[in-house]
Amino acid sequence: MGENHAPVFIANLVSRNRSERIWKNLLQISTLIGIIFLIVLLLNIINQSFGYVAIGYRVPPAKLVGPGQTLENLDIPQLAGILRQRVSPGLLKQLENDTPLEQFSQVNLVNLVMAKIAKPEVVKTWSFWQSLSMREEIKQEVGQLPETRLVFFSWVRPDLVSNSQSSNPLIAGVRTALLGSLWIILIAIMVAFPLGVGTAIYLEEYAGDNHISKVIRTNINNLAGVPSIIYGMLGLAVFVRNLAQLTSGAWLGFSSPETANGRTIVSAGLTLALLVLPLIIINAREAIKSVPDTLRQASYGIGATRWQTIWHHVLPNSIPGILTGTILAISRALGESAPLVVIGASTYITVDPANVFSRFTALPIQIYQWTSRPQAEFRNLAAGAILVLLTLLLSINAAAIVLRNRYKRY
């Protein structure tokens, strides 16, 4: 390099290094901002999921027992006697349909007395931060309310998963919505995964680089960016209306042809399968494309057919990338609510789905329904349901990641 070019080279080098530092700092700042927003979101959910709750009773438990006694101290005959005196004959007959009250456990009888007679109700709730920072003020406020007790309540409780939806937030749960989400995701993945991978194999290994293939690839890329509610309208037109006899199970004898409307789990699963299908195809194509051509040529060189090469060499080496795309597809499908609303997901349902032709709801629908209610306690309940949804999502993704890493080792 001549002496005349040395200053120019040094100046360019300094400028490039300065640009590199600027871009590095900008990328670090953007990453930090994203992490901060995520932390704030999680903290807000946790803040709403725990805290003090003031609970009142329609019939105070103290009026059901003698002086100095509590329900927990009563024996089984005493608790059964309270139930027989206080509940209606129809409810009593329903409770004793299979087993007399005297054969119930003491804990179950206490729970029945509380649920059917005392009927606890939420008077007021406080967030986790308020419960920590305003503890004495809250206790003084509740102390002035008659027949009200203050408890530190976790809205993320075991019976949140085991209970069905209820108008009482203290006993409401997400069991029906959780089962609906699992049914829908299972159907969506069972349909979209083989179709998506098969399409990707055809486009990358069999279809030539002609005009028709280019049009197909372009449209698949465009479909990945279509708003989800459009897929909901497509599902409404095809699966709910035109194929109602099939998606309602009327053709298989699961429902009456006169009442079949197609607003079932299978319609929701097929709609979400269409939603995530472009994502799976695109990621599977990129994973298959990343397999070196030398591997294919080596397979052909020892006499393997094209399908043998794909099955024994291309797919095993592309499975990790395919599963990564499937994880992204599951994450999107599990959080979708707009297509399910269009299809006709129930906002209030207490009956668990018995099969794929049952009416349904899903966790995002349940969360939306609770957040739209005016009572503050339902928003706390929605925060607990969000944590259940996040746990379900992380569990499914963790299983897929373990499976992906297992294939990476081979």
C-alpha positions, 0 to 999 in steps of 0.5 A: 500500500502506497504512502498516499493511500495509508491515511485514507485507509486508516480513516475508513477503518476508524469510520467502520469501527465507529459504525460498528460500535454504534450499531452494537450499542443500538442492538444492546439497547433494543435488547435491553428495552425488550427485556425490560418490557417483558419483565414489567409485563410479568411483574404486572401479571404476578402483581394481580395474581396475589394479594389481600382479599376481603371475604364476606358471607351471605350466612356467616359461619359463626351463625351456623355453629355454637359459641366458641366453635368453628366448622372445622371442629364439628364432626361429621353428624353435626355437619350433615345435620347443618346441611339437612336443615339449611339446604333445599330438598332438591339440592339435598337429593342431588348431594345424596344421589350416590352417597349419604352425607354421613359417608362424606369426609369431614373436609368435604362436608365443611367445603359443602357447608361453605359453598352451599350455605355460607356462600363466601363472596369477594368484597374487595381485592388488593394487588400484591404491591398494595398488600405489602405497602398498605398492610395496616391501612387494609386491615383497618379498613376491613376491620370496620366491615361487619362479618368480613375476614381478610385473607392473603389470597393466591389466585393461582391455586390448585383448584384453578385448574381443576374447577370449571367456570363459575360466577363466583370468582373464589371457586371459578376455574379454567378446567373446561377452557384448558381442555378445550385448548388442548383438544384444539392444539392437538387437532391443529398440529396433527393436521398442519404438521404432516401437511406442512412438512409434506408440502415443504419436501415437495417444494424443495426436493421435487418441484422444479424452479418453474413459474408455478412453483414460484407462484406457490412459494410466493403465496405461501409467504403471503399467507403467513402474514394474513391477519388471523381473523381472516382465517376465522372467517374462512373457517366459519364459511367452510367448516362451520357452515358448509361442512356443518354435518361433518364437523358437528358429527351428525354424519357419524351419529354424534349429534342430530342433523337438525341441530348441527351447527359446526361450532365445535372443537374440530372446526376450531382445530382445523381453522387453527391448522390453516392458520399455522400451516404457512409458518410450518411450511416456510420453516420446514423449507428453510430447514430442508434447504439448509441440508448440504447438497453434498449429503444428497449427492453422496446418497445418490452416489451409492445408489439410493433413490430420491425418496430414500435420500430424503427419508434417511438423510435429508429429514433426519438432518432437518428435523431440528429446524422443522421442530423449531418452526413447529414450536413457533406455530404452537405458540401462535395457535395457543394464544389466538382468540380472534378466529375462535370468536368468529367460529363461535367459541362459548364465553361461558360454558361449564361442561367439559368437552367429551369429544371433538364434536363438543362445544368448546371454549379456550384459555384466551377466550376465558381470559378475555371474558374475565378481563371484560367484567367490571368486578376487580376480582375477575381481573385478578382471576384472569391474571392467574389464568394467564399464568396457567396459559404461560405454563402450558405454553412453556411446557409444550415448547419445552417438550418440543425443544427436548425432542429437537435436541434429541434429534440434534445429537444423531 
